[in-house]
Amino acid sequence: MLRIGVTGHRPHRLVVSERLLARRVSRVLSGLAGAMSGAGWPGSPWLDINSPLAEGADQIVAREALALGQRVTALLPFSRRDYEATFDDKARVAAFRTLLKQASERLQLDGRPQHAEAGYVAAGDITVARSDLILTIWDGKPAEGRGGTPEILQNAIGWGIPVIWIDAVRDRKPVLLLRPRGGKGTPDLVRMARRAKPLERATYRMLVETFVQAS
């Protein structure tokens, strides 16, 4: 099963509508699932979505994955009650609870809201450690603090994990972020994003073939 880690922004940083972002996400997940099927990987689900299920990007990806019959693993940085207190919209708390019930696996870290940054850093580290690929809905801006989406993406790319980026600001085709061969030090995420090329059908096959060969 291809493990996909999810990171992205909450609703206030999603300029593109959630409807359009969901469409982009569904196409990416369908492309990956189709490539897994085409590679002869036995049975479905082919994808395991690892996500904190926060409002915004996390919930968008989880909903689309479940709609396609794929698996979701919930990675919570705090207890459920403490985590729900970080949500701005009560309606999204209800959505979170629904998605949590539908998750195939639930992992709760021992973070505390008083040390929220450390909790988010730990959740990001575990997401990267459990992932063969990262799917992000990101606004393309550099990090503003610890534990955020850019830091998670830098860590993933630094470990050689491919990142599929769906732009949170402009409605355009998703792109693939890969560390350049021979690249050293902390990846220049913004520079890589500017040079990235849109995903093609062959890209999904390449990602899945790399995963299958490593399995």
C-alpha positions in Angstrom: 0.0 0.0 0.0 1.3 3.4 -0.9 1.5 5.6 2.2 0.7 9.3 1.5 1.4 11.9 4.1 -0.8 15.0 4.1 0.2 18.5 5.1 -1.4 21.8 4.2 -3.1 25.0 5.3 -6.2 25.6 7.3 -9.1 27.5 5.5 -7.9 31.0 6.1 -4.9 30.4 3.8 -6.8 28.6 1.1 -7.4 31.2 -1.7 -8.6 28.6 -4.2 -12.1 27.3 -3.3 -12.3 24.0 -1.5 -14.5 22.7 -4.3 -11.7 23.2 -6.9 -9.0 22.0 -4.5 -11.1 18.8 -3.9 -11.2 18.3 -7.6 -7.4 18.6 -7.9 -6.9 16.2 -5.0 -9.3 13.6 -6.4 -7.5 13.6 -9.7 -4.1 13.1 -8.0 -5.4 10.3 -5.8 -7.1 8.6 -8.8 -3.9 8.9 -10.8 -1.9 7.2 -8.0 -4.5 4.5 -7.4 -4.7 3.8 -11.1 -1.0 3.5 -11.4 -0.9 1.1 -8.4 -3.5 -1.0 -10.1 -1.7 -0.9 -13.4 1.5 -2.0 -11.7 -0.3 -5.1 -10.5 -0.4 -4.2 -6.8 -2.9 -6.6 -5.3 -6.2 -5.5 -4.1 -7.8 -2.2 -3.1 -7.4 0.1 -1.2 -4.0 1.0 -2.8 -3.5 4.2 -0.8 -3.2 4.9 2.9 -3.7 8.6 3.7 -1.8 9.7 6.8 -3.4 12.9 8.1 -4.0 15.0 11.3 -7.5 15.7 9.8 -7.2 19.4 10.7 -9.8 21.8 9.1 -8.9 22.8 5.6 -6.4 20.8 3.5 -6.3 17.7 5.7 -10.0 17.2 5.7 -10.3 17.9 1.9 -7.8 15.1 1.2 -9.3 12.7 3.7 -12.8 13.1 2.2 -11.6 12.6 -1.3 -9.6 9.5 -0.4 -12.6 7.9 1.4 -14.9 8.8 -1.6 -12.5 6.8 -3.7 -12.5 3.8 -1.3 -9.0 4.4 0.0 -7.7 4.1 3.6 -7.2 7.0 6.0 -4.9 6.9 9.1 -5.5 9.7 11.6 -2.4 11.2 13.3 -3.5 13.5 16.1 -0.9 15.8 17.8 -3.0 16.1 21.0 -5.9 14.4 22.6 -9.1 14.6 20.6 -10.7 17.2 22.9 -7.7 19.4 23.0 -7.2 19.2 19.2 -10.8 20.1 18.5 -10.3 23.3 20.6 -7.9 24.5 17.9 -10.6 24.5 15.3 -12.1 27.8 14.4 -15.4 26.5 12.9 -17.7 24.2 14.9 -19.0 22.7 11.6 -15.5 21.6 10.9 -15.3 19.9 14.3 -18.3 17.8 13.3 -16.5 17.0 10.0 -13.4 16.0 11.9 -15.4 13.6 14.2 -17.0 12.0 11.2 -13.6 11.5 9.4 -12.1 10.2 12.6 -14.8 7.6 12.9 -14.1 6.5 9.3 -10.4 6.3 9.7 -9.0 2.7 9.6 -6.3 3.6 12.2 -6.0 6.3 14.8 -2.7 7.4 16.4 -2.8 10.0 19.2 0.5 11.6 20.2 1.1 12.9 23.7 1.4 16.6 22.8 -0.1 19.3 25.0 -1.9 22.5 23.8 0.4 24.5 26.1 3.3 23.4 23.9 1.4 23.3 20.7 4.4 24.0 18.5 6.2 20.9 19.8 3.1 18.9 19.2 2.8 20.0 15.5 6.6 19.4 15.0 6.2 15.8 16.3 3.1 15.2 14.2 5.0 16.5 11.1 8.0 14.3 11.8 5.8 11.2 12.2 3.9 12.0 9.0 7.2 12.1 7.1 8.5 9.0 8.7 5.4 7.0 7.8 5.2 8.3 4.2 6.3 7.1 0.8 5.0 10.3 -0.8 3.7 13.6 0.5 0.6 15.4 -0.8 0.4 19.1 0.1 -2.0 22.0 -0.4 0.5 24.8 0.1 0.5 28.5 -0.7 4.1 28.5 -1.9 5.5 30.7 0.8 8.4 30.0 3.1 8.1 28.9 6.7 6.8 31.3 9.3 7.5 29.1 12.3 8.1 25.6 13.5 5.9 22.7 12.7 4.2 24.2 9.6 3.8 22.9 6.1 7.0 24.3 4.6 9.1 22.7 7.4 7.4 19.3 6.8 8.0 19.6 3.1 11.7 20.5 3.5 12.2 17.5 5.8 10.5 15.2 3.3 12.5 16.4 0.4 15.7 16.3 2.4 14.9 12.6 3.0 14.3 12.0 -0.7 10.5 11.6 -0.3 8.7 13.0 -3.4 6.1 15.8 -2.8 3.1 16.5 -4.9 2.1 20.1 -4.5 -1.4 21.5 -5.1 -1.3 25.3 -5.1 -3.5 26.8 -2.5 -3.4 30.3 -4.2 -3.7 29.6 -7.9 -5.9 27.0 -9.6 -3.4 25.2 -11.7 -2.2 21.7 -12.3 -0.4 19.9 -9.4 3.4 19.7 -9.7 6.0 17.3 -8.4 8.8 18.5 -6.1 11.9 16.4 -6.1 15.3 17.2 -4.6 17.8 17.8 -7.4 20.5 15.1 -7.8 23.5 16.0 -5.8 21.6 18.6 -3.8 23.0 19.2 -0.3 21.9 21.1 2.8 18.4 22.4 3.5 16.3 22.3 0.3 15.4 25.7 -1.1 11.7 24.9 -1.2 10.5 28.1 -2.9 13.1 27.9 -5.6 12.2 24.3 -6.3 8.5 25.2 -6.5 9.2 27.9 -9.1 11.0 25.3 -11.3 8.6 22.4 -10.8 6.7 21.0 -13.8 3.1 19.9 -13.9 2.2 16.3 -13.2 1.6 14.1 -16.2 0.2 10.5 -16.4 3.7 9.2 -16.8 4.7 10.9 -13.5 2.2 8.7 -11.6 3.7 5.6 -13.2 7.2 6.7 -12.3 6.3 7.4 -8.7 4.6 4.0 -8.3 7.3 2.1 -10.1 9.9 3.6 -7.7 7.7 2.6 -4.8 7.2 -0.9 -6.1 10.9 -1.4 -6.7 11.7 -0.3 -3.2 9.1 -2.5 -1.6 
